[in-house]
Amino acid sequence: MVLKTGNIKDKYTSANSIVKVDPKERTIIKKSVTSGYRTSDSVKESYSNLVNVSGSSFSNSTNFFSEMFLNPNYSAFPDQNSVPVLSRGNRDISPENSPPENSINSLKLLEDKPLLNFKTRVFGIRVQSHAKGISYSDGVIELQEGYDADIVFFGMGLTSEISVQFTAVEAVMGSRCDVSTSDVFPLTVAEGHWGLAKVNLPAMEPSQKVWYLCIREGPEEVAVHQGSEEWLTISTYSLFLPIWIQVIILVFLLILSGLFSGLNLGLMALDKTELKIVMNTGTPVERKYAKSIEPVRRHGNFLLCTLLLGNVLVNSTLTILLDTLSSGLIAVIVSTIGIVIFGEIVPQAICSRHGLAIGARTVWLVRIFMVITGIVSWPISKILDVLLGEEIGNTYDRERLKELIRVTQDRNDIRLEEQNIIYGALELHRKTVTEVMTKLDDVYMLNIDRSLDFNTINEIMQQGYSRIPIYENERTNIVSVLLIKDLAFIDPDDNTPLRTVIQFYQNVCNFVFEDTTLDVIFKEFKEGNKGHMAFVQRVNNEGECDPFYEVIGLVTLEDVIEELIQEEIVDETDVFTDNKTKRRRKHIRKDFKEFSQHNHGAHRKVQISPQMQLLSHLKMATYLKVF
């Protein structure tokens, strides 16, 4: 019996099939056809047009199909050159009362190619494992040309002597396969009802649609066409590009992926502030690099969107290309090593150290991609500019700048003394005069009522100060400042009153409050209008009396400079190395009291040597009558 199964659908395909049923094989065919690959619902739909068989109407096609496989009275033994006849028991159906032409038109045989007698039937095929190079299109298996695919064939009579072959010519089941055939592929595994063969098909001709299945029952036998049903056909396709070209493109895309990934880190890490610093203070080569990068880096969000879009575009293309070349674990390993290691880790490690040089040499490529992706990246960058605001760049406050110098001291060429000066300069605005002043109790001062005799001047010289505060009555009542240079025209023998000198020069006193910062007092000292000495005062609210200003200490320009350079300044006239600790110098100043000889404790007299006394006596005795 030969019949049309029509549009039988399985999980892979839907097509027409012609099956020839032997009573001995009904159970086998039923198991094959009604398995997971063939559903009764599709069969029911396919046989809705089969009517008028022996005067009976089979409205329920499912019952008809089931009865065909289960009822042993159904048989079909067509002759080679005859038109098939459907039979049920002793009732035959002639061609005159056969089903309509439009419902089972495949029952017609080719007049020039009669049916062949054969025992082997194939009812379905599927791929053993879904790997790269295998896909499905509308239920038809698609193989990449030249790809070895393990195909499983389901049917009956499948033995190890069976070979499969494919042809480009469409025909009905039972026809010869002797035109436009492929290679012969023997069944490597055959269990009677199914067999396995490794199939490798070439590319199809431009006019060819699919490859049709043929069965060869022996080495010397003629290959028999298995019909034009879609689930028994295979389609092949060719790669868009040769493999060697794809490999070259793959390497190029991998380089671009690494470049975009590295530039994303290298260029974006160079903010506007750092670029300006390099342009002004870098080496000639660094300045050249910075000037070439600055126009592109100026548009930070536009550059960021371009690099990210370019990286995503390249990585997506790279992944698709890798997917066409390999599959499974190999594809995962290759894509991971290629994209993660060579496309991310290595480029970012290199560009993090040499981003300026690499960015300057590839800025032309970045400009090209800015033009290519501009239709997408430019609007996005403008939105980011509005939402995030203008990019300012890195800014360093005093603490961050100090820490930057400290952590980079092992790699920069700044000496320790220079670092101390920088630290001191950055701390001037935070420190007040009370932190560096000399307390009033430790200040050397003179009362305005003293006389500038030899002892007073000698005392002043012993102290080694260039400015002496002058007070009246109390030490907290500062009235003036005596400059040592003002004593140049003072004769100790004249015993000039100190008040006279103070009134003559009228040096101005500078008073500051205790909360005055060092940068403010340093600016006043630089101006020089009030000298280089200031008296620190505070408001005294203690007691029941009215508040008043009380002098608590003294600060000089030298104190501010010492705080600036973080070191003590000692000159040749200093007695103490530190006014706070009162640590004396090893250098001993000469005592000018040796020039002062007292006679009876009241008047000084000149002492000469005995030789000079004798010479003076002889001189006077010779020339003076008195002697």
LODOZA-284464 format. One record per residue (C-alpha): residue in one letter; x, y, z. Coordinates in steps of 0.001 Angstrom, whole numbers. Example, Ala and Ser with C-alpha at 12.3 -4.5 7.8 and 13.67 -1.06 7.14 Angstrom:
2
{atom "A",{12300,-4500,7800}}
{atom "S",{13670,-1060,7140}}
REM end
This chain:
627
{atom "M",{0,0,0}}
{atom "V",{1349,3389,-960}}
{atom "L",{-297,6455,511}}
{atom "K",{391,10059,1196}}
{atom "T",{888,10889,4846}}
{atom "G",{736,14652,4075}}
{atom "N",{2078,17563,6226}}
{atom "I",{3140,15360,9144}}
{atom "K",{4718,17622,11734}}
{atom "D",{7348,16742,14250}}
{atom "K",{9481,18805,16566}}
{atom "Y",{11838,19666,13727}}
{atom "T",{9846,19733,10457}}
{atom "S",{6557,19570,8575}}
{atom "A",{6365,18013,5105}}
{atom "N",{4744,15372,2884}}
{atom "S",{5846,11758,2958}}
{atom "I",{5075,8571,1007}}
{atom "V",{5349,5409,3058}}
{atom "K",{4973,1827,1867}}
{atom "V",{3556,-407,4544}}
{atom "D",{4201,-4108,4930}}
{atom "P",{1951,-6020,7331}}
{atom "K",{4983,-7347,9155}}
{atom "E",{6297,-3846,9771}}
{atom "R",{3110,-2107,10933}}
{atom "T",{4105,-2149,14557}}
{atom "I",{7596,-832,13742}}
{atom "I",{6241,1994,11579}}
{atom "K",{3690,2893,14204}}
{atom "K",{6425,3213,16838}}
{atom "S",{8598,5296,14529}}
{atom "V",{5922,7550,13118}}
{atom "T",{3875,8076,16260}}
{atom "S",{6955,8697,18436}}
{atom "G",{8110,12076,19647}}
{atom "Y",{8990,13062,16095}}
{atom "R",{5504,12491,14564}}
{atom "T",{2256,13614,16260}}
{atom "S",{-1222,12256,15680}}
{atom "D",{-2735,15753,15623}}
{atom "S",{-744,16645,12519}}
{atom "V",{-1656,13309,10949}}
{atom "K",{-5292,13988,11638}}
{atom "E",{-5041,17263,9824}}
{atom "S",{-3154,15686,6919}}
{atom "Y",{-5743,12995,6155}}
{atom "S",{-8884,15028,6385}}
{atom "N",{-9229,14797,2585}}
{atom "L",{-8952,11014,2300}}
{atom "V",{-12517,9928,1452}}
{atom "N",{-14465,7470,-758}}
{atom "V",{-12232,4479,-18}}
{atom "S",{-14307,1372,-1052}}
{atom "G",{-17471,3381,-778}}
{atom "S",{-16739,4287,2858}}
{atom "S",{-15927,7690,4240}}
{atom "F",{-13195,8060,6841}}
{atom "S",{-14066,11396,8381}}
{atom "N",{-11857,10690,11356}}
{atom "S",{-8371,10581,9844}}
{atom "T",{-6794,9578,13127}}
{atom "N",{-8888,6403,13256}}
{atom "F",{-7996,5763,9617}}
{atom "F",{-4295,6127,10235}}
{atom "S",{-4399,4028,13397}}
{atom "E",{-6365,1314,11625}}
{atom "M",{-3817,1326,8803}}
{atom "F",{-1042,459,11243}}
{atom "L",{-2990,-1840,13585}}
{atom "N",{-5345,-3730,11252}}
{atom "P",{-3529,-6684,9663}}
{atom "N",{-5988,-6709,6732}}
{atom "Y",{-4309,-3630,5289}}
{atom "S",{-1639,-4502,2701}}
{atom "A",{123,-2861,-202}}
{atom "F",{2229,-4712,-2717}}
{atom "P",{2439,-2528,-5812}}
{atom "D",{4068,-3743,-8972}}
{atom "Q",{7006,-1938,-10461}}
{atom "N",{5181,-335,-13384}}
{atom "S",{1638,-182,-12072}}
{atom "V",{-353,2551,-10464}}
{atom "P",{-646,1912,-6731}}
{atom "V",{-3893,406,-5502}}
{atom "L",{-5316,919,-2061}}
{atom "S",{-6847,-2282,-632}}
{atom "R",{-8712,-3263,2480}}
{atom "G",{-9206,-6991,2752}}
{atom "N",{-10757,-8255,-495}}
{atom "R",{-12060,-4870,-1614}}
{atom "D",{-9839,-3086,-4109}}
{atom "I",{-9986,521,-5101}}
{atom "S",{-9325,1221,-8750}}
{atom "P",{-7891,4453,-10047}}
{atom "E",{-11369,5523,-11071}}
{atom "N",{-12593,5740,-7465}}
{atom "S",{-9267,6753,-5948}}
{atom "P",{-8940,9934,-3788}}
{atom "P",{-9014,13274,-5577}}
{atom "E",{-5948,14482,-7441}}
{atom "N",{-5538,17603,-5316}}
{atom "S",{-5460,15654,-2019}}
{atom "I",{-2902,12900,-2793}}
{atom "N",{-1244,14093,-5949}}
{atom "S",{2033,12447,-4976}}
{atom "L",{568,9060,-5832}}
{atom "K",{1411,9786,-9443}}
{atom "L",{4656,8252,-10555}}
{atom "L",{7137,9632,-12993}}
{atom "E",{6399,7965,-16343}}
{atom "D",{10068,7877,-17306}}
{atom "K",{11330,6582,-13942}}
{atom "P",{9283,3676,-12617}}
{atom "L",{9347,2601,-8988}}
{atom "L",{12039,204,-7812}}
{atom "N",{11564,-2767,-5528}}
{atom "F",{13358,-2153,-2212}}
{atom "K",{13021,-3218,1369}}
{atom "T",{14580,-273,3146}}
{atom "R",{12429,2665,4152}}
{atom "V",{13371,5944,5891}}
{atom "F",{10621,7811,7681}}
{atom "G",{12611,10569,9365}}
{atom "I",{16053,11986,10064}}
{atom "R",{17540,14118,12787}}
{atom "V",{20925,15418,13873}}
{atom "Q",{22654,13416,16555}}
{atom "S",{24132,16473,18347}}
{atom "H",{23494,20158,17788}}
{atom "A",{26899,21683,17222}}
{atom "K",{28261,24637,15283}}
{atom "G",{27524,24373,11582}}
{atom "I",{24074,22846,12188}}
{atom "S",{20829,24795,12275}}
{atom "Y",{17183,24535,11240}}
{atom "S",{15144,26685,8887}}
{atom "D",{11401,25999,8697}}
{atom "G",{12043,22518,9997}}
{atom "V",{14692,21695,7374}}
{atom "I",{18147,20729,8583}}
{atom "E",{20814,23201,7464}}
{atom "L",{24443,22100,7382}}
{atom "Q",{27515,24150,6710}}
{atom "E",{29274,22988,3579}}
{atom "G",{32102,20603,4300}}
{atom "Y",{30922,20063,7880}}
{atom "D",{30856,16512,9260}}
{atom "A",{27469,15949,10877}}
{atom "D",{26204,12801,12580}}
{atom "I",{22735,12119,11128}}
{atom "V",{20332,9548,12599}}
{atom "F",{17966,7831,10123}}
{atom "F",{14716,6253,11353}}
{atom "G",{12944,3580,9304}}
{atom "M",{13053,-146,8661}}
{atom "G",{15533,-2494,7142}}
{atom "L",{18513,-379,8143}}
{atom "T",{21598,-2598,8225}}
{atom "S",{25331,-2056,8112}}
{atom "E",{25266,-2644,4354}}
{atom "I",{23023,366,3821}}
{atom "S",{24540,3600,2576}}
{atom "V",{22938,6991,2218}}
{atom "Q",{23406,9417,-606}}
{atom "F",{21919,12781,-1478}}
{atom "T",{20836,14206,-4804}}
{atom "A",{19900,17628,-6031}}
{atom "V",{17045,16283,-8218}}
{atom "E",{13534,16219,-6784}}
{atom "A",{11576,12954,-7385}}
{atom "V",{9034,10642,-5808}}
{atom "M",{9937,7796,-3515}}
{atom "G",{11261,4792,-5352}}
{atom "S",{12881,6669,-8216}}
{atom "R",{16482,6294,-9251}}
{atom "C",{19155,8590,-7794}}
{atom "D",{21728,8784,-10513}}
{atom "V",{21943,12503,-11297}}
{atom "S",{23709,15255,-9315}}
{atom "T",{24432,13003,-6368}}
{atom "S",{26779,13529,-3453}}
{atom "D",{29266,11141,-1967}}
{atom "V",{28107,7875,-464}}
{atom "F",{27947,7800,3342}}
{atom "P",{27728,4291,4907}}
{atom "L",{25837,3705,8112}}
{atom "T",{28380,3387,10883}}
{atom "V",{25761,2137,13310}}
{atom "A",{22697,165,12202}}
{atom "E",{20069,-1405,14461}}
{atom "G",{17372,-2286,11892}}
{atom "H",{15008,493,12817}}
{atom "W",{17577,3271,12975}}
{atom "G",{21054,3966,11739}}
{atom "L",{23806,6551,12125}}
{atom "A",{25935,8008,9348}}
{atom "K",{28472,10821,9211}}
{atom "V",{27377,13131,6405}}
{atom "N",{29477,15802,4710}}
{atom "L",{27663,17678,1951}}
{atom "P",{29093,20229,-482}}
{atom "A",{27587,23629,-1201}}
{atom "M",{24391,23723,-3217}}
{atom "E",{24161,25128,-6714}}
{atom "P",{22502,28540,-7086}}
{atom "S",{19351,26940,-8547}}
{atom "Q",{19272,24126,-6028}}
{atom "K",{16903,24268,-3052}}
{atom "V",{17770,21250,-887}}
{atom "W",{19479,17878,-919}}
{atom "Y",{17099,14896,-1260}}
{atom "L",{17742,11591,499}}
{atom "C",{18578,8414,-1383}}
{atom "I",{19188,4903,4}}
{atom "R",{21648,2390,-1404}}
{atom "E",{20960,-1144,-108}}
{atom "G",{24313,-2491,-1196}}
{atom "P",{27582,-1442,-2825}}
{atom "E",{26375,-2599,-6256}}
{atom "E",{22763,-1555,-5829}}
{atom "V",{21128,1478,-7371}}
{atom "A",{20411,4357,-5023}}
{atom "V",{16657,4773,-4470}}
{atom "H",{15057,8174,-4006}}
{atom "Q",{13189,8558,-700}}
{atom "G",{10855,11289,-1844}}
{atom "S",{10718,15048,-1695}}
{atom "E",{9206,15401,1775}}
{atom "E",{10791,18241,3700}}
{atom "W",{11666,16207,6766}}
{atom "L",{13835,13957,4560}}
{atom "T",{15781,16863,3003}}
{atom "I",{18900,18734,4057}}
{atom "S",{19972,22219,3068}}
{atom "T",{23591,23405,2987}}
{atom "Y",{25014,26882,3167}}
{atom "S",{28402,28483,2577}}
{atom "L",{30316,30807,4863}}
{atom "F",{30063,34464,3967}}
{atom "L",{33851,34777,3959}}
{atom "P",{36662,32233,3787}}
{atom "I",{38042,31104,7096}}
{atom "W",{41445,32748,6598}}
{atom "I",{39767,36112,5944}}
{atom "Q",{37611,35637,9030}}
{atom "V",{40731,34927,11088}}
{atom "I",{42348,38145,9842}}
{atom "I",{39190,40106,10651}}
{atom "L",{39058,38398,14019}}
{atom "V",{42604,39502,14877}}
{atom "F",{41888,43039,13659}}
{atom "L",{38717,43257,15752}}
{atom "L",{40604,41931,18755}}
{atom "I",{43185,44698,18339}}
{atom "L",{40431,47291,18040}}
{atom "S",{38720,45887,21119}}
{atom "G",{41914,46172,23118}}
{atom "L",{42549,49662,21762}}
{atom "F",{39107,50949,22726}}
{atom "S",{39293,49332,26122}}
{atom "G",{42752,50730,26785}}
{atom "L",{41934,54223,25512}}
{atom "N",{38814,54272,27632}}
{atom "L",{41029,53956,30684}}
{atom "G",{44051,55860,29393}}
{atom "L",{42342,58922,27902}}
{atom "M",{39544,59272,30421}}
{atom "A",{42053,59071,33268}}
{atom "L",{43749,62189,31834}}
{atom "D",{41333,64891,32921}}
{atom "K",{41486,68502,31809}}
{atom "T",{43476,69627,34833}}
{atom "E",{46175,67014,34396}}
{atom "L",{46418,67681,30662}}
{atom "K",{46975,71372,31338}}
{atom "I",{49666,70530,33876}}
{atom "V",{51417,68268,31364}}
{atom "M",{51100,70904,28622}}
{atom "N",{52752,73521,30851}}
{atom "T",{55297,71520,32842}}
{atom "G",{55934,68262,30953}}
{atom "T",{58834,67313,28749}}
{atom "P",{58765,68453,25108}}
{atom "V",{57468,65053,24010}}
{atom "E",{54790,65001,26713}}
{atom "R",{53704,68519,25785}}
{atom "K",{53361,67436,22163}}
{atom "Y",{51236,64440,23159}}
{atom "A",{49063,66506,25477}}
{atom "K",{48401,69163,22830}}
{atom "S",{47251,66507,20339}}
{atom "I",{44922,64871,22883}}
{atom "E",{43489,68027,24457}}
{atom "P",{41040,68942,21611}}
{atom "V",{39479,65468,21797}}
{atom "R",{39606,65225,25591}}
{atom "R",{37901,68611,25854}}
{atom "H",{34636,66877,24870}}
{atom "G",{34770,64327,27669}}
{atom "N",{31287,62807,27434}}
{atom "F",{31421,62670,23633}}
{atom "L",{34755,60867,23803}}
{atom "L",{33457,58485,26476}}
{atom "C",{30342,57579,24472}}
{atom "T",{32431,57065,21324}}
{atom "L",{34890,54729,23020}}
{atom "L",{32160,52722,24722}}
{atom "L",{30031,52397,21590}}
{atom "G",{33080,51444,19539}}
{atom "N",{34095,48858,22120}}
{atom "V",{30608,47355,22267}}
{atom "L",{30342,47319,18465}}
{atom "V",{33698,45610,18043}}
{atom "N",{33086,43089,20834}}
{atom "S",{29653,42201,19452}}
{atom "T",{31072,41650,15970}}
{atom "L",{33942,39679,17459}}
{atom "T",{31546,37431,19367}}
{atom "I",{29393,36781,16305}}
{atom "L",{32448,35958,14223}}
{atom "L",{33781,33592,16885}}
{atom "D",{30367,31954,17068}}
{atom "T",{30464,31176,13349}}
{atom "L",{33916,29624,13561}}
{atom "S",{33508,27381,16587}}
{atom "S",{31063,26301,19237}}
{atom "G",{30793,24690,22623}}
{atom "L",{33605,24729,25140}}
{atom "I",{36210,25759,22581}}
{atom "A",{34231,28862,21641}}
{atom "V",{33825,29802,25305}}
{atom "I",{37530,29397,26040}}
{atom "V",{38679,31235,22913}}
{atom "S",{36249,34112,23383}}
{atom "T",{37147,34420,27070}}
{atom "I",{40887,34448,26420}}
{atom "G",{40569,36708,23403}}
{atom "I",{38172,39317,24762}}
{atom "V",{38933,39324,28480}}
{atom "I",{42701,38900,28434}}
{atom "F",{43774,40416,25117}}
{atom "G",{40815,42775,24776}}
{atom "E",{40559,44056,28342}}
{atom "I",{43268,43151,30850}}
{atom "V",{46426,43572,28779}}
{atom "P",{45378,46794,26960}}
{atom "Q",{44202,48464,30165}}
{atom "A",{47389,47473,31956}}
{atom "I",{49461,49021,29166}}
{atom "C",{47354,52168,28688}}
{atom "S",{47216,52848,32409}}
{atom "R",{50977,53472,32251}}
{atom "H",{51399,54780,28702}}
{atom "G",{47971,56236,28000}}
{atom "L",{49350,59626,26949}}
{atom "A",{51636,58242,24242}}
{atom "I",{49176,55645,22938}}
{atom "G",{46320,58148,22954}}
{atom "A",{48345,60695,20991}}
{atom "R",{49337,58146,18339}}
{atom "T",{45786,56820,17902}}
{atom "V",{43863,60081,18181}}
{atom "W",{43163,59971,14430}}
{atom "L",{41384,56649,14828}}
{atom "V",{39334,58065,17699}}
{atom "R",{38298,60992,15499}}
{atom "I",{37135,58573,12798}}
{atom "F",{34982,56652,15241}}
{atom "M",{33631,59897,16649}}
{atom "V",{32359,60642,13145}}
{atom "I",{31021,57105,12630}}
{atom "T",{29218,56887,15975}}
{atom "G",{28415,60591,16158}}
{atom "I",{24777,60114,15228}}
{atom "V",{24325,58161,18483}}
{atom "S",{27162,59235,20769}}
{atom "W",{26822,63017,20262}}
{atom "P",{23159,63271,21435}}
{atom "I",{23914,61028,24404}}
{atom "S",{26913,63177,25343}}
{atom "K",{24799,66329,25227}}
{atom "I",{22257,64737,27535}}
{atom "L",{25056,63815,29931}}
{atom "D",{26392,67372,29787}}
{atom "V",{23002,68701,30814}}
{atom "L",{22421,66139,33549}}
{atom "L",{25912,65969,35012}}
{atom "G",{27157,69463,34271}}
{atom "E",{30495,70591,32938}}
{atom "E",{33495,68409,33606}}
{atom "I",{35843,70269,35902}}
{atom "G",{38559,67714,36413}}
{atom "N",{40483,66715,39497}}
{atom "T",{41056,69401,42096}}
{atom "Y",{43452,69185,45036}}
{atom "D",{42931,70931,48332}}
{atom "R",{45768,71490,50757}}
{atom "E",{45423,68155,52496}}
{atom "R",{45238,66148,49273}}
{atom "L",{48184,68047,47824}}
{atom "K",{50267,67359,50925}}
{atom "E",{49338,63693,50832}}
{atom "L",{50113,63522,47109}}
{atom "I",{53610,64844,47753}}
{atom "R",{54107,62503,50673}}
{atom "V",{53057,59281,48922}}
{atom "T",{55124,60090,45823}}
{atom "Q",{58275,61151,47630}}
{atom "D",{60035,57897,46744}}
{atom "R",{59529,58486,43007}}
{atom "N",{59752,62256,42631}}
{atom "D",{62820,64468,42741}}
{atom "I",{61614,66730,45560}}
{atom "R",{64083,66856,48415}}
{atom "L",{63083,66706,52056}}
{atom "E",{63799,70405,52647}}
{atom "E",{61588,71321,49702}}
{atom "Q",{58815,69099,50989}}
{atom "N",{59010,70800,54379}}
{atom "I",{58720,74212,52753}}
{atom "I",{55656,73067,50795}}
{atom "Y",{54072,71617,53930}}
{atom "G",{54791,74793,55869}}
{atom "A",{53396,77049,53146}}
{atom "L",{50203,75006,52993}}
{atom "E",{49778,75255,56775}}
{atom "L",{50225,79027,57125}}
{atom "H",{46517,79736,56747}}
{atom "R",{45637,77331,59568}}
{atom "K",{48158,78296,62237}}
{atom "T",{47740,81381,64413}}
{atom "V",{50337,83681,65918}}
{atom "T",{49831,82151,69374}}
{atom "E",{51378,78892,68087}}
{atom "V",{54683,80515,67088}}
{atom "M",{54950,83575,69394}}
{atom "T",{57425,84051,72218}}
{atom "K",{55627,84493,75499}}
{atom "L",{55931,87884,77101}}
{atom "D",{57704,86447,80160}}
{atom "D",{60509,85201,77902}}
{atom "V",{60902,88433,75961}}
{atom "Y",{63929,90626,76659}}
{atom "M",{62608,94168,77228}}
{atom "L",{63913,97529,78504}}
{atom "N",{62246,100041,80745}}
{atom "I",{61900,103442,79131}}
{atom "D",{63431,105112,82204}}
{atom "R",{66842,103495,81759}}
{atom "S",{69930,105295,80502}}
{atom "L",{72009,104212,77561}}
{atom "D",{75274,103952,79448}}
{atom "F",{78027,101492,78849}}
{atom "N",{76431,98755,80931}}
{atom "T",{73026,99079,79244}}
{atom "I",{74485,99029,75775}}
{atom "N",{76675,96069,76683}}
{atom "E",{73617,94238,77981}}
{atom "I",{71761,94904,74731}}
{atom "M",{74688,93628,72708}}
{atom "Q",{74905,90498,74832}}
{atom "Q",{71277,89570,74039}}
{atom "G",{71910,89588,70279}}
{atom "Y",{68517,91039,69275}}
{atom "S",{68049,93623,66559}}
{atom "R",{64799,94982,68072}}
{atom "I",{64154,95599,71751}}
{atom "P",{60618,96196,73060}}
{atom "I",{60344,99206,75381}}
{atom "Y",{57781,99236,78164}}
{atom "E",{56722,101781,80714}}
{atom "N",{55940,100885,84340}}
{atom "E",{54603,97361,83469}}
{atom "R",{55896,94811,80997}}
{atom "T",{52483,94533,79405}}
{atom "N",{52506,98264,78614}}
{atom "I",{54546,98309,75392}}
{atom "V",{55246,101855,74233}}
{atom "S",{57877,101521,71542}}
{atom "V",{60561,99438,69899}}
{atom "L",{64266,100207,69998}}
{atom "L",{66256,99282,66926}}
{atom "I",{69874,98406,67503}}
{atom "K",{70922,100541,64574}}
{atom "D",{69473,103544,66430}}
{atom "L",{72407,103218,68861}}
{atom "A",{75000,103913,66191}}
{atom "F",{75368,107583,67183}}
{atom "I",{74954,107055,70923}}
{atom "D",{78078,107559,73099}}
{atom "P",{77974,105427,76224}}
{atom "D",{79884,108128,78088}}
{atom "D",{76997,110543,77543}}
{atom "N",{74542,108378,79517}}
{atom "T",{71758,109336,77147}}
{atom "P",{68268,108605,78524}}
{atom "L",{66439,105867,76626}}
{atom "R",{63260,107964,76578}}
{atom "T",{65075,110633,74578}}
{atom "V",{66082,108160,71906}}
{atom "I",{62568,106653,71771}}
{atom "Q",{60954,110045,71396}}
{atom "F",{63401,110980,68658}}
{atom "Y",{62903,107913,66435}}
{atom "Q",{59241,107198,67278}}
{atom "N",{59214,103641,66007}}
{atom "V",{55644,102335,65588}}
{atom "C",{54420,99276,67489}}
{atom "N",{52334,96666,65651}}
{atom "F",{49646,94948,67707}}
{atom "V",{47727,91919,66440}}
{atom "F",{45103,89708,68022}}
{atom "E",{45796,86189,69143}}
{atom "D",{43617,84610,66429}}
{atom "T",{45522,86220,63562}}
{atom "T",{46766,83574,61138}}
{atom "L",{50332,83369,59950}}
{atom "D",{49504,84137,56326}}
{atom "V",{47936,87460,57388}}
{atom "I",{50807,88520,59622}}
{atom "F",{53284,87365,56969}}
{atom "K",{51641,89671,54462}}
{atom "E",{51922,92609,56926}}
{atom "F",{55583,91854,57531}}
{atom "K",{56232,91799,53790}}
{atom "E",{54669,95224,53400}}
{atom "G",{57065,96590,56056}}
{atom "N",{54900,99537,57118}}
{atom "K",{54890,98494,60772}}
{atom "G",{58163,96660,60894}}
{atom "H",{58946,92985,61275}}
{atom "M",{57805,92636,64870}}
{atom "A",{54284,92402,66225}}
{atom "F",{52888,92161,69738}}
{atom "V",{50153,89639,70324}}
{atom "Q",{47306,90837,72482}}
{atom "R",{44033,89484,73724}}
{atom "V",{40952,90848,75404}}
{atom "N",{41162,90234,79147}}
{atom "N",{37720,89746,80697}}
{atom "E",{38977,88434,83998}}
{atom "G",{38010,90156,87206}}
{atom "E",{35381,92775,87871}}
{atom "C",{37070,95552,85912}}
{atom "D",{36267,96494,82342}}
{atom "P",{37749,94360,79559}}
{atom "F",{41105,95539,78307}}
{atom "Y",{43750,94559,75805}}
{atom "E",{46570,92545,77321}}
{atom "V",{49834,91783,75545}}
{atom "I",{50647,88096,75864}}
{atom "G",{53558,87606,73513}}
{atom "L",{55691,88673,70608}}
{atom "V",{56022,87408,67064}}
{atom "T",{58603,88344,64447}}
{atom "L",{59172,87754,60761}}
{atom "E",{61780,85185,61684}}
{atom "D",{59185,83168,63599}}
{atom "V",{56905,83071,60551}}
{atom "I",{59723,82068,58207}}
{atom "E",{60838,79336,60596}}
{atom "E",{57297,77974,60523}}
{atom "L",{57297,78238,56745}}
{atom "I",{60481,76248,56236}}
{atom "Q",{59819,73962,59226}}
{atom "E",{63274,74676,60650}}
{atom "E",{64921,77061,63114}}
{atom "I",{66896,80021,61787}}
{atom "V",{70012,80856,63758}}
{atom "D",{72208,83829,62877}}
{atom "E",{75556,84981,64300}}
{atom "T",{73951,87177,66935}}
{atom "D",{71445,84655,68353}}
{atom "V",{71988,83432,71881}}
{atom "F",{69273,80767,71799}}
{atom "T",{68630,78309,68992}}
{atom "D",{64951,78149,69964}}
{atom "N",{63098,80807,71876}}
{atom "K",{60569,78293,73136}}
{atom "T",{62948,75707,74540}}
{atom "K",{65604,78300,75464}}
{atom "R",{68373,76041,74178}}
{atom "R",{71555,78097,74128}}
{atom "R",{74100,78106,71378}}
{atom "K",{77602,76772,71849}}
{atom "H",{78961,80009,70428}}
{atom "I",{80020,82365,73285}}
{atom "R",{79813,86048,72639}}
{atom "K",{82504,88391,73895}}
{atom "D",{81779,90374,77046}}
{atom "F",{82353,94067,76454}}
{atom "K",{82762,94688,80191}}
{atom "E",{86467,94168,79760}}
{atom "F",{86546,97674,78328}}
{atom "S",{84988,99043,81463}}
{atom "Q",{87308,99573,84523}}
{atom "H",{85754,101090,87615}}
{atom "N",{87730,103271,90058}}
{atom "H",{86408,103114,93601}}
{atom "G",{83238,101861,92247}}
{atom "A",{82123,105253,90861}}
{atom "H",{84358,106635,88094}}
{atom "R",{86244,104962,85358}}
{atom "K",{89912,105751,84624}}
{atom "V",{92335,104839,81938}}
{atom "Q",{94936,102218,82816}}
{atom "I",{98320,102369,80988}}
{atom "S",{101385,100176,81239}}
{atom "P",{104432,101107,83379}}
{atom "Q",{106528,101692,80287}}
{atom "M",{104027,104190,79040}}
{atom "Q",{103979,105870,82428}}
{atom "L",{107800,106222,82441}}
{atom "L",{107844,107532,78924}}
{atom "S",{105178,110035,79742}}
{atom "H",{107069,111236,82814}}
{atom "L",{110316,111718,80876}}
{atom "K",{108500,113605,78164}}
{atom "M",{106842,115962,80533}}
{atom "A",{110008,116478,82660}}
{atom "T",{112020,117431,79640}}
{atom "Y",{109673,119839,77935}}
{atom "L",{107529,121173,80746}}
{atom "K",{109008,123527,83399}}
{atom "V",{106359,122491,85870}}
{atom "F",{107790,119001,86068}}
REM end
